[in-house]
Amino acid sequence: MVSTDGLPIESVLPADMEEDRVAAMGAALLSLGERAAEELERGKLEQVVVRAEKGDVILTSVGEDALLLALMSKEAKLGMIFMALKRLVKELNKII
């Protein structure tokens, strides 16, 4: 989880990834996604999905001040991931 300001809140990352850098990139992607959704008149942003050669990144807003950034391997089943993230965000929104 990261703040919308790009600061890490909590993370479980591979040893070779810097949490500050991941948090900053997540906040930047969320900001760009929100602007694109607004400019293209698509309504409120729900998620940002980045598909890449080695796997996917999914960003989901959690309340007004945080976002959940999930890194998946290429083998991950996106349907299962989306269901799990939806449940997790629902639970996190109760806490925040």
VOVEX-276939 format. One record per atom (N, C-alpha, C): x, y, z negated; residue in three letters. Coordinates in nm, 4 decimals. Example, Ala and Ser with C-alpha at 12.3 -4.5 7.8 and 13.67 -1.06 7.14 Angstrom:
        X        Y        Z miti
   1.3190  -0.5690  -0.7800  ALA
   1.2300  -0.4500  -0.7800  ALA
   1.3200  -0.3300  -0.7800  ALA
   1.2850  -0.2250  -0.7080  SER
   1.3670  -0.1060  -0.7140  SER
   1.2900   0.0030  -0.7870  SER
This chain:
        X        Y        Z miti
   0.0845  -0.1177   0.0000  MET
   0.0000   0.0000   0.0000  MET
   0.0883   0.1230   0.0000  MET
   0.0432   0.2234   0.0712  VAL
   0.1157   0.3496   0.0765  VAL
   0.0176   0.4649   0.0617  VAL
   0.0682   0.5775   0.0177  SER
  -0.0162   0.6964   0.0077  SER
  -0.0281   0.7587   0.1460  SER
  -0.1304   0.8390   0.1644  THR
  -0.1465   0.9074   0.2935  THR
  -0.0358   1.0091   0.3165  THR
   0.0397   1.0402   0.2115  ASP
   0.1554   1.1294   0.2231  ASP
   0.2810   1.0545   0.2667  ASP
   0.2714   0.9221   0.2791  GLY
   0.3855   0.8438   0.3231  GLY
   0.4752   0.7936   0.2120  GLY
   0.4212   0.7864   0.0899  LEU
   0.4999   0.7364  -0.0236  LEU
   0.4551   0.5950  -0.0593  LEU
   0.5491   0.5069  -0.0898  PRO
   0.5108   0.3705  -0.1264  PRO
   0.4338   0.3672  -0.2583  PRO
   0.3307   0.2856  -0.2630  ILE
   0.2557   0.2632  -0.3872  ILE
   0.2919   0.1253  -0.4418  ILE
   0.2834   0.0248  -0.3573  GLU
   0.3176  -0.1125  -0.3939  GLU
   0.3548  -0.1859  -0.2662  GLU
   0.4540  -0.2746  -0.2748  SER
   0.4919  -0.3455  -0.1529  SER
   0.5496  -0.4827  -0.1816  SER
   0.5326  -0.5687  -0.0834  VAL
   0.5968  -0.6990  -0.0788  VAL
   0.6487  -0.7094   0.0636  VAL
   0.7756  -0.6752   0.0814  LEU
   0.8355  -0.6693   0.2143  LEU
   0.9569  -0.7608   0.2225  LEU
   0.9925  -0.8001   0.3455  PRO
   1.1187  -0.8741   0.3619  PRO
   1.2352  -0.7896   0.3102  PRO
   1.3405  -0.8552   0.2658  ALA
   1.4549  -0.7869   0.2054  ALA
   1.5200  -0.6847   0.2982  ALA
   1.5105  -0.7057   0.4284  ASP
   1.5771  -0.6159   0.5225  ASP
   1.4939  -0.4938   0.5613  ASP
   1.3774  -0.4760   0.5018  MET
   1.2916  -0.3599   0.5315  MET
   1.2923  -0.2618   0.4157  MET
   1.3086  -0.1343   0.4472  GLU
   1.3068  -0.0295   0.3459  GLU
   1.1635   0.0174   0.3241  GLU
   1.1166   0.0078   0.1998  GLU
   0.9771   0.0424   0.1733  GLU
   0.9473   0.1903   0.1983  GLU
   1.0421   0.2790   0.1735  ASP
   1.0196   0.4213   0.2006  ASP
   0.9974   0.4457   0.3493  ASP
   1.0766   0.3802   0.4300  ARG
   1.0650   0.3965   0.5757  ARG
   0.9337   0.3376   0.6275  ARG
   0.8973   0.2198   0.5791  VAL
   0.7716   0.1561   0.6191  VAL
   0.6527   0.2434   0.5776  VAL
   0.6573   0.2973   0.4567  ALA
   0.5491   0.3835   0.4082  ALA
   0.5347   0.5086   0.4942  ALA
   0.6467   0.5707   0.5277  ALA
   0.6429   0.6916   0.6108  ALA
   0.5869   0.6617   0.7494  ALA
   0.6284   0.5504   0.8089  MET
   0.5766   0.5134   0.9409  MET
   0.4276   0.4828   0.9346  MET
   0.3854   0.4163   0.8284  GLY
   0.2434   0.3856   0.8132  GLY
   0.1582   0.5106   0.8060  GLY
   0.2024   0.6070   0.7274  ALA
   0.1273   0.7329   0.7151  ALA
   0.1249   0.8076   0.8481  ALA
   0.2364   0.8055   0.9214  ALA
   0.2418   0.8723   1.0509  ALA
   0.1477   0.8059   1.1509  ALA
   0.1448   0.6733   1.1524  LEU
   0.0541   0.6017   1.2426  LEU
  -0.0920   0.6292   1.2072  LEU
  -0.1222   0.6309   1.0785  LEU
  -0.2593   0.6597   1.0366  LEU
  -0.3001   0.7996   1.0799  LEU
  -0.2138   0.8961   1.0590  SER
  -0.2435   1.0336   1.0976  SER
  -0.2678   1.0448   1.2472  SER
  -0.1830   0.9803   1.3259  LEU
  -0.1997   0.9823   1.4709  LEU
  -0.3282   0.9127   1.5131  LEU
  -0.3588   0.8008   1.4497  GLY
  -0.4823   0.7294   1.4794  GLY
  -0.6056   0.8124   1.4472  GLY
  -0.6035   0.8811   1.3318  GLU
  -0.7166   0.9662   1.2938  GLU
  -0.7356   1.0785   1.3940  GLU
  -0.6251   1.1381   1.4364  ARG
  -0.6340   1.2475   1.5332  ARG
  -0.6871   1.1974   1.6672  ARG
  -0.6403   1.0817   1.7111  ALA
  -0.6877   1.0246   1.8379  ALA
  -0.8364   0.9935   1.8307  ALA
  -0.8808   0.9330   1.7208  ALA
  -1.0232   0.8999   1.7054  ALA
  -1.1084   1.0267   1.7097  ALA
  -1.0600   1.1314   1.6444  GLU
  -1.1339   1.2582   1.6418  GLU
  -1.1353   1.3236   1.7793  GLU
  -1.0183   1.3364   1.8412  GLU
  -1.0078   1.4031   1.9719  GLU
  -1.0862   1.3289   2.0798  GLU
  -1.0917   1.1960   2.0696  LEU
  -1.1624   1.1157   2.1686  LEU
  -1.3078   1.0893   2.1303  LEU
  -1.3518   1.1581   2.0236  GLU
  -1.4900   1.1510   1.9766  GLU
  -1.5359   1.0063   1.9522  GLU
  -1.4525   0.9309   1.8773  ARG
  -1.4835   0.7917   1.8461  ARG
  -1.5348   0.7749   1.7045  ARG
  -1.5479   0.8830   1.6294  GLY
  -1.5935   0.8738   1.4912  GLY
  -1.4792   0.8533   1.3943  GLY
  -1.5143   0.8129   1.2724  LYS
  -1.4157   0.7958   1.1657  LYS
  -1.3284   0.6732   1.1938  LYS
  -1.1994   0.6907   1.1787  LEU
  -1.1036   0.5830   1.2009  LEU
  -1.1223   0.4727   1.0974  LEU
  -1.1238   0.3485   1.1431  GLU
  -1.1325   0.2337   1.0534  GLU
  -0.9987   0.1638   1.0388  GLU
  -0.9326   0.1385   1.1508  GLN
  -0.8054   0.0671   1.1475  GLN
  -0.7171   0.1121   1.2626  GLN
  -0.5880   0.0915   1.2439  VAL
  -0.4901   0.1074   1.3509  VAL
  -0.4225  -0.0283   1.3642  VAL
  -0.4198  -0.0812   1.4858  VAL
  -0.3558  -0.2100   1.5113  VAL
  -0.2427  -0.1885   1.6103  VAL
  -0.1252  -0.2369   1.5747  VAL
  -0.0090  -0.2307   1.6625  VAL
   0.0272  -0.3744   1.6976  VAL
   0.0190  -0.4082   1.8259  ARG
   0.0555  -0.5423   1.8732  ARG
   0.1979  -0.5353   1.9237  ARG
   0.2809  -0.6257   1.8770  ALA
   0.4209  -0.6258   1.9169  ALA
   0.4690  -0.7684   1.9436  ALA
   0.5836  -0.7775   2.0038  GLU
   0.6400  -0.9068   2.0449  GLU
   0.6515  -1.0068   1.9305  GLU
   0.6915  -0.9610   1.8136  LYS
   0.7151  -1.0518   1.7008  LYS
   0.5993  -1.0579   1.6018  LYS
   0.4913  -0.9856   1.6287  GLY
   0.3764  -0.9882   1.5394  GLY
   0.3039  -0.8554   1.5381  GLY
   0.2035  -0.8458   1.4545  ASP
   0.1156  -0.7293   1.4516  ASP
   0.1288  -0.6513   1.3216  ASP
   0.0875  -0.5257   1.3293  VAL
   0.0791  -0.4379   1.2124  VAL
  -0.0635  -0.3854   1.2095  VAL
  -0.1286  -0.3941   1.0953  ILE
  -0.2639  -0.3410   1.0805  ILE
  -0.2630  -0.2417   0.9652  ILE
  -0.3145  -0.1227   0.9922  LEU
  -0.3281  -0.0184   0.8909  LEU
  -0.4759   0.0038   0.8664  LEU
  -0.5145   0.0045   0.7408  THR
  -0.6532   0.0249   0.7031  THR
  -0.6596   0.1252   0.5891  THR
  -0.7479   0.2230   0.5998  SER
  -0.7641   0.3217   0.4926  SER
  -0.8219   0.2554   0.3685  SER
  -0.7726   0.2985   0.2536  VAL
  -0.8259   0.2561   0.1247  VAL
  -0.8576   0.3844   0.0488  VAL
  -0.9836   0.4186   0.0404  GLY
  -1.0220   0.5442  -0.0228  GLY
  -0.9711   0.6629   0.0575  GLY
  -0.9590   0.7759  -0.0095  GLU
  -0.9146   0.8989   0.0560  GLU
  -0.7633   0.9158   0.0573  GLU
  -0.6945   0.8495  -0.0352  ASP
  -0.5532   0.8802  -0.0574  ASP
  -0.4555   0.7671  -0.0321  ASP
  -0.5033   0.6525   0.0144  ALA
  -0.4122   0.5394   0.0319  ALA
  -0.4476   0.4593   0.1562  ALA
  -0.3523   0.3786   0.1983  LEU
  -0.3791   0.2872   0.3077  LEU
  -0.3060   0.1570   0.2840  LEU
  -0.3614   0.0540   0.3405  LEU
  -0.3043  -0.0789   0.3313  LEU
  -0.2374  -0.1078   0.4642  LEU
  -0.1116  -0.1444   0.4588  LEU
  -0.0344  -0.1754   0.5776  LEU
   0.0010  -0.3230   0.5704  LEU
  -0.0451  -0.4000   0.6681  ALA
  -0.0203  -0.5439   0.6687  ALA
   0.0638  -0.5816   0.7898  ALA
   0.1687  -0.6588   0.7652  LEU
   0.2561  -0.7083   0.8709  LEU
   0.2266  -0.8568   0.8918  LEU
   0.2004  -0.8971   1.0159  MET
   0.1685  -1.0362   1.0462  MET
   0.2680  -1.0953   1.1441  MET
   0.2874  -1.2249   1.1332  SER
   0.3693  -1.2955   1.2313  SER
   0.2869  -1.3135   1.3589  SER
   0.3512  -1.3497   1.4647  LYS
   0.2831  -1.3698   1.5933  LYS
   0.1807  -1.4832   1.5840  LYS
   0.2041  -1.5782   1.4945  GLU
   0.1158  -1.6941   1.4813  GLU
  -0.0094  -1.6669   1.3976  GLU
  -0.0164  -1.5535   1.3327  ALA
  -0.1295  -1.5225   1.2436  ALA
  -0.2606  -1.5201   1.3211  ALA
  -0.3646  -1.5692   1.2591  LYS
  -0.4994  -1.5689   1.3179  LYS
  -0.5655  -1.4352   1.2833  LYS
  -0.5809  -1.3486   1.3825  LEU
  -0.6318  -1.2133   1.3563  LEU
  -0.7712  -1.2123   1.2963  LEU
  -0.8567  -1.3032   1.3361  GLY
  -0.9912  -1.3082   1.2780  GLY
  -0.9859  -1.3290   1.1277  GLY
  -0.9025  -1.4218   1.0843  MET
  -0.8865  -1.4478   0.9415  MET
  -0.8254  -1.3275   0.8709  MET
  -0.7280  -1.2647   0.9353  ILE
  -0.6626  -1.1474   0.8765  ILE
  -0.7633  -1.0347   0.8588  ILE
  -0.8432  -1.0068   0.9617  PHE
  -0.9417  -0.8991   0.9524  PHE
  -1.0421  -0.9260   0.8406  PHE
  -1.0867  -1.0511   0.8265  MET
  -1.1807  -1.0850   0.7186  MET
  -1.1158  -1.0632   0.5820  MET
  -0.9931  -1.1099   0.5670  ALA
  -0.9231  -1.0954   0.4382  ALA
  -0.8982  -0.9487   0.4052  ALA
  -0.8581  -0.8701   0.5045  LEU
  -0.8339  -0.7275   0.4803  LEU
  -0.9622  -0.6550   0.4417  LEU
  -1.0726  -0.6901   0.5055  LYS
  -1.2007  -0.6270   0.4732  LYS
  -1.2376  -0.6529   0.3277  LYS
  -1.2213  -0.7764   0.2835  ARG
  -1.2502  -0.8106   0.1434  ARG
  -1.1552  -0.7397   0.0480  ARG
  -1.0281  -0.7377   0.0833  LEU
  -0.9271  -0.6750  -0.0020  LEU
  -0.9520  -0.5256  -0.0154  LEU
  -0.9819  -0.4599   0.0943  VAL
  -1.0091  -0.3154   0.0900  VAL
  -1.1331  -0.2876   0.0048  VAL
  -1.2332  -0.3715   0.0153  LYS
  -1.3537  -0.3552  -0.0673  LYS
  -1.3186  -0.3609  -0.2153  LYS
  -1.2356  -0.4569  -0.2539  GLU
  -1.1928  -0.4711  -0.3928  GLU
  -1.1042  -0.3523  -0.4357  GLU
  -1.0133  -0.3104  -0.3497  LEU
  -0.9255  -0.1985  -0.3823  LEU
  -1.0042  -0.0692  -0.3985  LEU
  -1.1075  -0.0506  -0.3173  ASN
  -1.1905   0.0702  -0.3293  ASN
  -1.2616   0.0781  -0.4644  ASN
  -1.2892  -0.0367  -0.5261  LYS
  -1.3497  -0.0382  -0.6604  LYS
  -1.2500   0.0122  -0.7649  LYS
  -1.1218  -0.0132  -0.7410  ILE
  -1.0180   0.0230  -0.8373  ILE
  -0.9761   0.1689  -0.8229  ILE
  -0.9661   0.2127  -0.6997  ILE
  -0.9140   0.3489  -0.6729  ILE
  -1.0214   0.4527  -0.6930  ILE
